[in-house]
Amino acid sequence: MADIVRDKPVYSPFLDIVEKKDGYLVMADFPGAKADTVEVKVDGDVLTVTAKTEPIEVGGLPLIYREYRDRDFETSLRIGEGVDREKIEAELKEGVLVITLPKAKAVEPRKILVKAA
């Protein structure tokens, strides 16, 4: 197995999870990330979210002091069988990623027709 070499630190984002009647909302902070650098993947029962940020440039002006850092983010969550994986959606707005995890429809009971042989 190859070692993973990272050129900058990786942080876990702050996140909240809310249960709604028809699903769940996962809200994660990704300050400085752009939508094209955020990736949401589902592999089995694991939802993984990653994001990359770039240094903030201020029109070529000299930097005197820096607290903003370019950093990568990563977090993983286990999702149960009650989540409809085909309908998961994600939207990044003002640095907050909102992932919608709809609940799967319950299997409706049905009557099975018995045929005579």
ROZA-671091 format. One record per atom (N, C-alpha, C, O, CB): residue in one letter; z, y, x. Coordinates in steps of 0.2 Angstrom, whole numbers, padded with zeros to 4 digits, always signed. Atoms other than C-alpha are relative to their C-alpha. Glycine has a CB too. Layout:
AZYX
...
This chain:
M+0000-0006+0004
M+0000+0000+0000
M+0000+0006+0004
M+0004+0007+0009
M+0006+0000-0005
A+0001-0006-0004
A-0005+0017+0007
A+0005+0005-0002
A+0008+0005-0007
A-0007+0003-0001
D-0005-0006+0002
D+0008+0031+0009
D-0004+0006-0003
D-0009+0007-0001
D+0003+0002+0007
I+0003-0006+0003
I+0005+0046-0001
I+0002+0006+0004
I+0008+0007+0005
I+0002+0001-0008
V-0001-0006-0004
V+0004+0062+0009
V-0001+0006-0004
V-0007+0007-0007
V-0004+0000+0007
R+0001-0006+0004
R+0007+0078+0000
R+0001+0006+0004
R+0005+0006+0009
R+0005+0000-0006
D+0000-0006-0004
D+0004+0095+0007
D+0005+0005-0003
D+0006+0011+0000
D-0007+0003+0000
K-0005-0005+0003
K+0017+0104-0005
K+0005-0004-0004
K+0003-0010-0006
K-0004+0005-0004
P-0005+0004+0004
P+0032+0099-0015
P-0002-0002-0007
P-0006+0002-0009
P+0007+0004+0000
V+0002+0002+0006
V+0031+0090-0031
V+0007+0001-0004
V+0012-0002-0002
V-0003-0007-0001
Y-0006-0002+0004
Y+0043+0096-0045
Y+0000-0004-0007
Y-0006-0004-0009
Y+0002+0007-0001
S+0000+0003+0007
S+0048+0088-0062
S+0001+0007-0004
S+0005+0011-0003
S+0006-0005-0001
P-0001-0006+0004
P+0045+0101-0075
P+0006+0000-0005
P+0008-0006-0007
P-0007+0001-0004
F-0005+0000+0006
F+0058+0107-0088
F-0003-0002-0006
F-0009+0000-0007
F+0003+0007-0001
L+0004+0002+0006
L+0054+0098-0104
L+0005-0001-0006
L+0011-0002-0005
L-0004-0006+0001
D-0003+0001+0006
D+0060+0097-0122
D-0004-0005-0004
D-0010-0005-0004
D+0002+0006-0004
I+0003+0005+0005
I+0056+0083-0135
I+0003+0001-0007
I+0009+0001-0007
I+0001-0007+0003
V-0002-0001+0007
V+0056+0086-0153
V-0003-0005-0005
V-0009-0007-0004
V-0002+0007-0003
E+0003+0005+0005
E+0054+0073-0167
E-0001+0004-0007
E+0003+0007-0009
E+0005-0006-0001
K+0002-0002+0006
K+0045+0078-0182
K-0001-0006-0005
K-0001-0011-0003
K-0007+0005+0000
K+0001+0005+0005
K+0041+0069-0198
K-0006-0005+0002
K-0005-0011+0001
K-0001+0003-0007
D+0006+0003-0002
D+0024+0064-0192
D-0001-0002+0007
D-0007-0004+0009
D-0006+0003-0003
G+0001+0001-0007
G+0026+0063-0174
G+0006+0003+0005
G+0011+0005+0002
G-0006+0002+0002
Y-0004-0003-0005
Y+0034+0070-0158
Y-0004+0006+0004
Y-0010+0005+0004
Y+0003-0005+0005
L+0003-0005-0004
L+0031+0086-0148
L+0004+0000+0007
L+0010+0000+0007
L+0001+0007-0003
V-0003+0000-0007
V+0034+0086-0129
V-0002+0007+0002
V-0008+0008+0003
V-0002-0006+0005
M+0002-0007-0003
M+0035+0104-0122
M+0002+0000+0007
M+0008-0001+0009
M+0003+0005-0004
A-0002+0000-0007
A+0035+0105-0103
A-0003+0007+0003
A-0008+0009+0002
A-0004-0006+0004
D+0002-0006-0004
D+0035+0121-0092
D-0004-0002+0006
D-0002-0006+0010
D+0006+0004+0002
F+0004+0001-0005
F+0021+0122-0080
F-0002+0007+0003
F-0008+0009+0002
F-0007-0004-0001
P+0001-0007-0002
P+0022+0140-0073
P-0006+0000+0005
P-0005-0003+0010
P+0006+0004+0002
G+0005-0001-0005
G+0006+0145-0064
G-0006-0005-0001
G-0011-0004+0003
G+0002+0000+0006
A+0005+0005+0000
A-0004+0130-0069
A-0006+0002-0005
A-0004+0006-0010
A+0003-0007-0003
K+0006-0001+0004
K-0022+0131-0077
K-0002-0006-0003
K+0000-0012+0000
K-0006+0003+0004
A+0001+0006+0004
A-0028+0119-0090
A-0004-0005+0004
A-0003-0011+0003
A-0004+0002-0006
D+0004+0005-0004
D-0041+0112-0078
D+0004-0004+0006
D+0001-0008+0009
D-0006+0004+0003
T-0004+0003-0005
T-0027+0107-0066
T+0005-0005-0003
T+0009-0008+0001
T+0003+0005+0005
V-0005+0004+0003
V-0016+0098-0079
V-0004-0007-0002
V-0009-0007-0005
V+0003+0004-0006
E+0003+0007+0002
E-0019+0079-0082
E+0005-0003-0004
E+0011-0004-0002
E-0002-0004+0006
V-0005+0004+0004
V-0011+0069-0096
V-0003-0007+0000
V-0009-0008-0003
V+0001+0003-0007
K+0003+0007+0000
K-0013+0050-0095
K+0005-0005-0003
K+0011-0004-0003
K-0002-0003+0007
V-0004+0005+0003
V-0007+0035-0105
V-0002-0006+0003
V-0008-0008+0003
V+0000+0000-0008
D+0001+0007-0003
D-0005+0018-0096
D+0005-0004-0003
D+0011-0004-0001
D+0000+0001+0008
G-0005+0005+0003
G+0003+0005-0107
G+0004+0004-0004
G+0002+0008-0009
G+0003-0004+0005
D-0005-0004+0004
D+0019+0013-0113
D+0002+0006+0004
D+0008+0008+0003
D+0006-0005-0002
V-0002-0005-0004
V+0020+0026-0100
V-0005+0006+0000
V-0011+0006+0001
V+0000-0002+0008
L+0004-0006+0000
L+0014+0044-0102
L+0002+0004+0006
L+0007+0006+0007
L+0002+0005-0007
T-0001-0003-0006
T+0011+0053-0086
T-0003+0007+0000
T-0009+0007-0002
T-0002-0004+0006
V+0003-0007+0000
V+0008+0072-0084
V+0001+0003+0007
V+0006+0003+0010
V+0004+0005-0005
T+0000-0004-0006
T+0003+0081-0068
T-0003+0006+0000
T-0007+0007-0005
T-0003-0005+0005
A+0003-0006+0000
A-0001+0098-0064
A+0000+0003+0007
A+0005+0002+0011
A+0003+0005-0005
K+0000-0003-0007
K-0006+0108-0048
K-0001+0008-0001
K-0003+0010-0006
K-0006-0002+0004
T+0000-0008+0000
T-0004+0127-0045
T-0003+0002+0007
T-0002-0002+0012
T+0007+0003-0002
E+0003-0003-0006
E-0012+0138-0032
E+0004+0006+0001
E+0007+0009-0003
E-0007+0002-0001
P-0004-0006-0001
P-0004+0153-0023
P-0002+0006-0004
P-0008+0006-0005
P+0000+0001+0008
I+0002-0006+0003
I-0004+0169-0032
I-0002+0005+0005
I+0001+0007+0010
I+0006+0003-0005
E+0003-0005-0004
E-0015+0182-0024
E+0000+0007-0003
E-0001+0007-0009
E-0007-0002+0003
V-0001-0006+0003
V-0013+0200-0027
V-0005+0005+0004
V-0004+0010+0007
V+0007+0004+0001
G+0005-0004-0002
G-0030+0207-0022
G+0000+0002+0008
G-0002+0007+0010
G+0000+0007-0003
G+0000-0001-0007
G-0028+0205-0003
G+0005+0004+0003
G+0005+0006+0009
G-0007+0003+0002
L-0005-0004-0002
L-0013+0216-0002
L+0005-0004+0004
L+0006-0010+0003
L+0004+0003-0006
P-0005+0004-0004
P+0000+0211+0011
P+0006-0002-0004
P+0009+0001-0008
P+0002+0005+0006
L-0006+0003+0003
L+0014+0200+0006
L+0006+0002+0004
L+0007+0000+0010
L-0001-0008-0001
I-0006-0002-0003
I+0031+0207+0009
I+0006-0005-0001
I+0010-0007+0003
I+0002+0007-0002
Y-0005+0005+0002
Y+0042+0194+0000
Y-0003-0004-0005
Y-0007-0002-0009
Y+0006+0004-0003
R+0003+0005+0005
R+0038+0178-0010
R+0006-0004-0002
R+0009-0007+0001
R-0005-0004+0004
E-0004+0005+0004
E+0048+0168-0023
E-0005-0004-0004
E-0003-0010-0005
E+0005+0004-0004
Y+0005+0004+0003
Y+0032+0162-0032
Y-0002-0005+0005
Y-0005-0003+0010
Y-0005+0004-0003
R+0003+0005-0004
R+0027+0146-0024
R-0006-0004-0003
R-0005-0005-0009
R+0006-0005+0003
D+0005+0005+0002
D+0012+0135-0026
D+0003-0007+0000
D+0006-0008+0005
D-0007+0000+0003
R-0003+0006+0000
R+0018+0118-0031
R-0003-0005-0005
R-0007-0002-0009
R+0008+0001-0002
D+0003+0005+0005
D+0013+0102-0040
D+0006-0002-0004
D+0012-0002-0002
D-0003-0006+0004
F-0005+0003+0005
F+0022+0095-0055
F-0002-0007-0002
F-0008-0009-0002
F+0001+0005-0006
E+0001+0007+0002
E+0024+0077-0061
E+0006-0002-0004
E+0012-0001-0002
E-0002-0005+0006
T-0006+0004+0003
T+0034+0068-0074
T-0003-0005-0004
T-0009-0005-0006
T+0003+0005-0005
S+0002+0006+0004
S+0033+0052-0084
S+0005-0002-0005
S+0011-0001-0004
S-0001-0006+0005
L-0005+0002+0005
L+0040+0046-0100
L-0003-0006-0003
L-0009-0008-0003
L-0001+0006-0006
R+0002+0006+0003
R+0040+0030-0109
R-0001+0002-0008
R+0003+0005-0011
R+0006-0006+0001
I+0001-0001+0007
I+0033+0030-0126
I-0001-0007-0004
I-0003-0012-0001
I-0007+0004-0002
G-0001+0006+0003
G+0036+0017-0139
G-0007-0002-0004
G-0011+0001-0004
G+0006+0000-0005
E+0006+0003+0004
E+0024+0006-0150
E-0001+0005-0006
E-0006+0004-0009
E+0001-0007-0002
G+0001-0004+0006
G+0027+0019-0164
G-0004+0006+0001
G-0005+0010-0004
G+0007+0002-0002
V+0005-0006-0001
V+0015+0032-0156
V-0007-0003+0000
V-0009-0008+0003
V+0002+0003+0007
D+0007+0001+0000
D-0003+0032-0160
D-0004+0003+0006
D-0005+0009+0006
D-0003+0003-0007
R+0002-0002-0007
R-0010+0033-0142
R-0007+0003-0001
R-0009+0007+0003
R-0001-0006+0004
E+0007-0003+0001
E-0028+0037-0149
E+0000+0007-0002
E-0005+0010-0001
E-0004-0005-0004
K+0000-0007+0003
K-0023+0053-0157
K+0005+0005+0004
K+0006+0010+0002
K+0003+0000-0007
I-0004-0005-0004
I-0012+0061-0143
I-0004+0006+0002
I-0010+0005+0004
I+0003-0004+0007
E+0004-0006-0002
E-0017+0079-0140
E+0005+0004+0005
E+0011+0003+0005
E-0002+0004-0006
A-0003-0005-0004
A-0012+0092-0127
A-0003+0007+0001
A-0009+0007+0000
A+0001-0003+0007
E+0002-0007+0000
E-0013+0111-0126
E+0005+0004+0005
E+0011+0003+0004
E+0000+0003-0007
L-0003-0005-0005
L-0008+0123-0112
L+0000+0007-0002
L-0006+0009-0003
L-0002-0001+0007
K+0000-0007+0002
K-0003+0140-0118
K+0006+0004+0004
K+0012+0002+0003
K+0001+0000-0008
E-0005-0004-0004
E+0006+0153-0107
E+0004-0004+0004
E+0010-0002+0004
E+0004+0004-0005
G-0004+0004-0004
G+0012+0140-0095
G+0004-0005-0003
G+0008-0009+0001
G+0004+0005+0004
V-0004+0006+0004
V+0019+0128-0108
V-0005-0005-0002
V-0009-0003-0006
V+0005+0003-0005
L+0004+0005+0003
L+0011+0112-0111
L+0003-0003-0006
L+0009-0005-0005
L-0002-0006+0006
V-0003+0003+0006
V+0013+0105-0128
V-0004-0006-0001
V-0010-0006-0002
V+0000+0005-0007
I+0003+0006+0002
I+0009+0087-0131
I+0002-0003-0006
I+0008-0003-0008
I+0002-0006+0006
T-0002+0003+0006
T+0008+0080-0148
T-0001-0007+0000
T-0007-0010+0001
T-0005+0004-0006
L+0000+0007+0000
L+0012+0062-0150
L+0001-0002-0008
L+0006-0003-0010
L+0006-0003+0004
P-0001+0001+0007
P+0008+0057-0168
P+0003-0007-0001
P+0001-0012+0003
P-0007+0000-0004
K-0002+0007+0002
K+0017+0042-0176
K-0005-0004-0002
K-0009-0002-0006
K+0006+0001-0005
A+0005+0004+0003
A+0007+0027-0179
A+0002-0002-0007
A+0007-0002-0009
A+0000-0007+0004
K-0001+0002+0007
K+0004+0022-0197
K+0003-0007+0000
K+0002-0011+0003
K-0007+0000-0004
A-0003+0007+0001
A+0015+0008-0203
A-0005-0005-0003
A-0009-0003-0007
A+0007+0001-0005
V+0005+0005+0002
V+0006-0008-0206
V+0002-0001-0007
V+0008-0003-0009
V+0001-0006+0004
E-0001+0001+0007
E+0004-0009-0225
E+0000-0007-0001
E-0004-0011+0001
E-0006+0004-0004
P+0000+0007+0002
P+0009-0025-0233
P-0006-0002-0004
P-0008+0003-0008
P+0006-0002-0004
R+0006+0002+0004
R-0006-0034-0240
R+0000-0007-0002
R+0003-0011+0001
R-0007+0001+0003
K+0001+0006+0003
K-0009-0049-0251
K-0005-0004+0003
K-0011-0001+0003
K+0000+0000-0008
I+0006+0004-0003
I-0019-0063-0243
I-0002-0005-0005
I+0002-0009-0008
I+0003-0004+0007
L+0003+0004+0005
L-0031-0072-0254
L+0000-0007+0003
L-0002-0009+0008
L-0007+0002-0002
V+0000+0007-0002
V-0028-0091-0253
V-0006-0003-0003
V-0007-0004-0010
V+0006-0004-0002
K+0006+0004+0003
K-0045-0101-0255
K+0002-0007-0001
K+0005-0010+0003
K-0006+0001+0005
A-0001+0007+0001
A-0046-0118-0262
A-0005-0003+0004
A-0011-0001+0005
A-0001-0002-0008
A+0005+0004-0005
A-0054-0131-0250
A-0003-0005-0004
A-0007-0009-0001
A+0004-0003+0006
